[in-house]
Amino acid sequence: RTQISAEIKDFLAGTTNGGWGIVALMKSEFRTFFTIWMFITRVPSPSWVDLHPGYLMMGMSYFPIAGSVLGLMYAIVFDFVNVSLDLPSSIAASFLVSMGLYMTGCFHEDGL
């Protein structure tokens, strides 16, 4: 348990992953975002992303961004089904909820 804690402390201090150069920072931020994306959705992520605890801890600020991207995707699908396919709103909403359940793997679909 102390090894994991030391690993996370080193990670957050920047002593791993190549330091704090601009390229290392950008790569770290992209990896952090895609770690959160992989955590809350079933949508495929790049192969170089894993669920490292340090990236999950750093990624708390990306939860609203990932949720907004999901919401935008839901809105686009709803508009397409409702307007382009000319289906009633209730059917479009049912399709949207089922798509959301599939994309997130029913993760926190209770509204909390």
C-alpha positions in Angstrom: 0.0 0.0 0.0 2.9 2.4 0.6 4.3 1.7 -2.8 1.1 2.7 -4.5 0.9 5.8 -2.4 4.5 6.7 -3.2 3.8 6.1 -6.9 0.9 8.5 -6.9 2.9 11.1 -5.0 5.7 10.9 -7.5 3.1 11.1 -10.3 1.5 14.2 -8.9 4.8 15.8 -8.1 5.8 15.5 -11.8 8.9 13.3 -11.2 7.5 10.7 -13.6 6.3 10.9 -17.2 9.2 13.0 -18.5 9.0 16.0 -16.2 6.9 19.2 -16.8 7.9 20.3 -20.3 5.1 21.7 -22.5 4.9 18.5 -24.6 4.8 16.3 -21.4 2.1 18.6 -20.0 0.0 18.4 -23.2 0.4 14.6 -23.4 -0.5 14.3 -19.7 -3.7 16.5 -20.1 -4.8 14.5 -23.2 -4.2 11.3 -21.3 -6.1 12.6 -18.3 -9.1 13.6 -20.4 -9.2 10.3 -22.2 -8.9 8.4 -18.9 -12.0 10.2 -17.7 -13.7 9.6 -21.0 -12.9 5.9 -20.8 -14.1 5.8 -17.1 -17.5 7.3 -17.7 -18.3 5.9 -21.2 -18.1 2.7 -23.3 -16.9 4.7 -26.3 -13.4 3.4 -27.4 -10.4 5.4 -26.2 -6.9 5.5 -27.6 -4.8 2.4 -26.9 -2.3 4.4 -24.9 -4.8 5.3 -22.2 -5.3 3.3 -19.1 -7.0 3.8 -15.7 -4.0 5.0 -13.8 -5.1 6.2 -10.3 -3.1 9.4 -10.7 -4.8 10.4 -13.9 -8.2 9.6 -12.4 -7.3 11.9 -9.5 -6.1 14.7 -11.8 -9.1 14.2 -14.1 -11.8 15.4 -11.7 -11.9 18.7 -13.6 -12.6 16.9 -16.8 -15.9 15.3 -15.6 -17.9 18.4 -16.6 -16.2 18.6 -20.0 -16.8 14.9 -20.7 -20.4 15.3 -19.6 -20.9 18.3 -21.8 -19.5 16.3 -24.8 -21.9 13.5 -24.1 -24.8 16.0 -23.7 -23.9 17.5 -27.1 -23.9 14.1 -28.7 -27.3 13.3 -27.2 -28.7 16.6 -28.4 -27.4 16.0 -31.9 -28.9 12.5 -32.0 -32.2 13.8 -30.6 -32.5 16.5 -33.2 -31.6 14.1 -36.0 -34.2 11.6 -34.9 -36.9 14.2 -34.1 -36.4 16.6 -37.1 -34.7 14.7 -39.8 -36.5 11.4 -39.4 -39.7 13.2 -38.5 -40.5 11.0 -35.5 -42.5 12.2 -32.5 -40.6 13.6 -29.5 -41.6 10.7 -27.3 -40.0 8.2 -29.7 -36.9 10.3 -30.1 -36.6 10.7 -26.4 -36.9 6.9 -25.9 -34.3 6.3 -28.5 -32.0 8.9 -26.9 -32.3 7.3 -23.4 -31.5 3.9 -24.8 -28.5 5.3 -26.7 -27.3 7.1 -23.5 -27.7 3.8 -21.5 -25.6 2.0 -24.1 -22.9 4.7 -24.4 -22.4 5.1 -20.6 -23.0 1.5 -19.7 -25.8 2.6 -17.3 -23.2 4.6 -15.3 -25.2 6.9 -12.9 -28.3 6.8 -14.9 -30.3 7.3 -11.6 -29.8 11.1 -11.9 -27.4 11.5 -9.0 
